[in-house]
Amino acid sequence: RRIHLTKIVTEEDLRWFFHLDRPACQGCRGNTKDNPLCLCGLVPPANGTRKHGLWQKLSDIIDELGPDPSRELRVMDIPAGLTNLGATCYVNSVLQCLFMNTTFRNGVFSAEMELVRNDPVLHQLARLFAQLHSGTKSSVDSAAFATTLELDNAVQQDGQEFLKLLLTLLERVLAQSRVPEARDVVQNLFRGTFSYVTKCSSCGKESGASDQFVDFYELEVNVKGFSSLEESLDDYLNEEKLSGENQYFCEYCKARVDATHSTKLRLLPPVLNFQLKRFVFNLKTSTKKKVTSKFMFPKVLDMERRVSPVTSDGSPGEPAHYDLFAILMHKGNMASSGHYVVHIRDERTGQWWQFDDEEVTMLGSNPLGEPTSKLDKVSPDRDDNLLMSPDAYMLMFSRRTSTPRVAEEPVRSIPEFLKAEVDEQNYSLMSSCEVYNLMKDEEEQRIVERRAEVREVLANARPTAPKGFWISAEWLRNWTDSLKPPSAIDNSILLCEHERVSPKSIQLMKCISDAAWQSLHSKYGGQPVVTMESCCFECIYADAAAAATAESFRSGRAAMKLMAENVMAGKGVEGHLFYVSRSWLVQWMRKKAALDTLGDGDLNPTSAITCRHNALLPDDAAGAKRQVVPEVLWSYFYQNAVVVGGEEQRGHKPFPVNTENCKICEAEHSHTLTKCLMLSFRATKMEQRQKQEAIFSGRNPVLNPGDVYYLVPSSWISLWRAYIGASGKNVLDIEEPVGLERFLSSLLCKHGGLLYNPPALTRTRRGELVQKASSDDVQVVVSRDDWVYFCQQWDANAGKGIRAYVEEAQMPDRPEKELSELKLPILRTEPEVCRECIDDRETTELVHKLNYTNATITVDLVQGKEPPPSLVFAAANQDAERRTSKRARRTVATGNKQVKLTVSGTTTVYQLKMLIWEWLGVVKENQEVHFGKVELTDESTTLADVGVLPNSQLWVSDSGLHEHRDIAGKPMLSLFIYVSLIASLWFSQTSSRLHSRATLKKVLGGRGF
């Protein structure tokens, strides 16, 4: 306020405006934005690091240069590994077995250059062997070899099968070589011979086929059922007896005799390969299954007693002692997945190595890598020559020669054309290592220098009053934390519209010493140069004026806020009053009362209570709650709203307390209330419908003996369904089905018994007992829960209900065919049915039904000896047809000539025959008219006498006894028939009352009443 009035700014004022009067900070946890002298947190403490930027770990910064190629360098005393391309571990294991065999490797290297280059598989195999032999990489990429063989890198194959196929392919290719060492390497190393020997038990001679030799490259031995290689070999070479049906025909004895059949090993190869049958076929699941039992095998294998050599001089042949050379293992419990690794003995040093794709680990002298001392602790008596493994899958043994191998035996060097390629790859790798190391050294040196520069500048950056320079805080943070040096200093963000420094920019800048500024500016440059003398007095004067105005505004608003609080509490509401929106007033008091200037919160004090017709909304409309305020408070609100929104703003229209509501909106609001009431009704009805969906949709409940059910009048259920199912505009028009107890009383007679028979029962296709569907039933069976819910909803006494129980029917002494319907259970009620009143009611109803006029019946002319069964049983089914729905009732289709006749209950059989004669052309004397099984022979009886009701179906046949010409030749026949019918119909109508009682006695007597 002083500066606003005097326009004088002192040195102390400037220091206050720019926060230079604050004490120097030491060791803040973070950088304080509104303190320009705070430089804490820009760099971490000594030996400290950060996750990003200049101060992260030096190793993380170096990693951003990319992978270090020196990590791929191979220690030359350790064999190289092979990369796994996805599921190619089986390929890598087999290739390592072949490469580590010096003889095989030399054979591949000795092949001619033209042969190698002309065959893709041999070429890639030789390149792979050359890189494994002389390459400097710790692991060799096998992708080119896999691509040449067209292997699916994502699918794991069988390692044994792959070895067989690869050796077969190499044997075929190398057979073209002129160098014996290459041409015969596969056969000389892996091929042996055996024969199938059949020996006669009578003469002791072997069959002629026993001298035929069979080549083998591996021996497949069983694992399942055997604990060791020795047991499995005994089974493999065991003699099988041929007897009984399997007798052998001896070519020497000329007869079928007992014999023995066995496999005999004739010649063993230098490398003896045993394929262990770990995978067996499971007949139950039709899949392969792995045998995971432990299997023992020796380090030194003696095959002397198992070989049966055939030599011309009778000498024993080649020595048969073998040393374990390689163990191919399959890790995992499933045949379709798992992982292959191989343990191989180095022929030169005798050390064992584990090859697991890229990883190669030395195992020492133990093939399985387990310390001997550990095994001894487990089993002190264990044979040192035996090994045991649940994963061993293939075993390779090399023949022990009579002369020991010299430890330093020279190894054949790789061919020149392969050596040149390997040397180039080695040179490229070493060059990459040198380049990377140079980049690494340069980056480390640059980081060290940058860190030293930042710490040195910040150490001398605190200014000495009154001198100092302003610098962008954002640029300073980037400079202290960025790996790369920032661009030129940019202080333009600090300047106000007058091109000077405003106090409002205090959080955007820092004040540093002259030495620190000169050091940064000389190295990075940038504009503008801003000193402490660059302050903007115009901005200071404007801020002082705004502060003075805000102070005055706050005091006035505080008084209005207090008045509003009193109004909300019901105090001070007197004089000339106005309406404002209650919700707006609450928000204004909560959010805007503490602000220093006007804003959007001062707009629309009456917007929420103003309708679209620019009038006052009803108070009970949604969001239109009002609050009465005195004229002083309303004037304050109105003036502020005009300042912010202008005179034409619709949201601050005055509404004195005597303002009437908008008539249009009142009518619409009334309609809306009605609509809401409809929605409420609809929701209530929907809830009731969901709880009793089965009754609403007409699904009868399943009835169980022993449970209690209730009978509800069908007429009341119909009213209830109409009420519950009403929707749309009719939801309020359908009356409630009140008077449930009154409807129940209509089912009872004067004696308190049931006036109607209980509903009949039937069974569904599933055998469930339910109420039989019929439109004439006056009662509906409901469950106890539904009855209780009805009584709760419609104010009925649950104890006055008509209870029903399922009871087995009493079986009369009748044939089995007639008992099919009678076997169904029946409903027994409380109260019980009143038979006297039921008979009276049915008698009265039958009298009414038989006293009909101008009704329609159907007559079928049957052509043939026998009528259709549907016509024969039409009378018997008449009662059942009357109970079916009118929409479902149809005339029985017979395929005969048919006519519909209009008759009355008093129409005689004679009159009926005359009508049939007219419409069907059958003379009266030939007509045999039937109603069901009964022939109507007495022409004086009426249709009511024989029980013919409206819509009945009769049938007539032509006896053919009288010729049609006997009668048809008379003139005026049609006129005679019409005159007779008119007379008889007139007589019938005048005497119907006299005949009704007599007819009823005949019908009832005929029905067994």
Buried (B, 14 or more C-beta within 10 A) or exposed (E): EEBBEEEEBEEEBBBBBBBBEBEEEEEEEEBBEEBBBBBBBBBEEEEEEEEEEBBBEBEEBBEEEEEBBBEBBBEEEEBBBBBBBEBBBBBBBBBBBBBBBBBBBBBBBBBBEEBBEEBBBBBBBBBBBBBBBBBBBBBBEBBEBBEBBEBEBEEBBBBBEBBBEBBEBBBEBBEBBEBEBBBBBBBBBBBBBBBBBBBBBEEEBBBEEBEEBEEBBBBEBBBEEBEBBBBBBEEBBEEEEBEEEEBBEBEBBEEEBBBBBBBBBBBBBBBBBBBBBBBBEEEEEEEBBBBBEEBBBBBEBEBEEBBBBEEEEEEEBBBBBBBBBBBBBBEBEEBEEBBBBBBBBEBBEEEBBBBBBBEBBBBEEBBBEEEEEEBEEEEEEEEEEEBBBBBBBBBBBBBBEEEEEEEEEEEBEBBEEBBEBBEEBBEEBBEBBEEBEEEBEEBEEBBEEBBEBBEEBBEEBBBEEEEBBBBBBBBBBBBBBBBEEBEEBBBEEBBBEEEBBBBEBBEBBBBBBBBBBEBBBEEBEBEBEBBBEBBBEEBBBBBBBEEBEEEEBBEEBEEBBEBBEBBBEEEBBEEEBBBBBBBBBBEBBEEBBEBBEBEEBBBBBBBBBBBEEEBBBBEEBEEBBBBBBBBBBBEBBBEBBBEBBEEEBEBBBBBEEEBEBBEEBBEBBEEEEEEEEBEEBBEEBEEBBEBBEBBBEEEBBBBEEEEEBBBBBBBBBEBBBEBBBBEEEEBEEBEEBBBBBEBBEEBBBEEEBBBBBBBBBBEEEEEEBBBEBBEEBBBBBBBBEBBBBBBEBBEBEEEEBBBBBBEEEEEEEEEEEEEEEEEBBBBEBEBEBBEEBBEEBBEEEBBEBBBBBEBEBBBBBBEEEEBBEBBBEBBEBBEEBBBBEEEEEEEBEBEBBBBEBEBBBBBBBBBBBBBBBBBBEBBBEBBBBBBBEEEBEEBEBBBBBBBBBBBBBBBBBBEEEEEEEEBEEEEEEEEEBEEEBEEBBEEBEEEBEEBBEEBBEBBBEEEEE
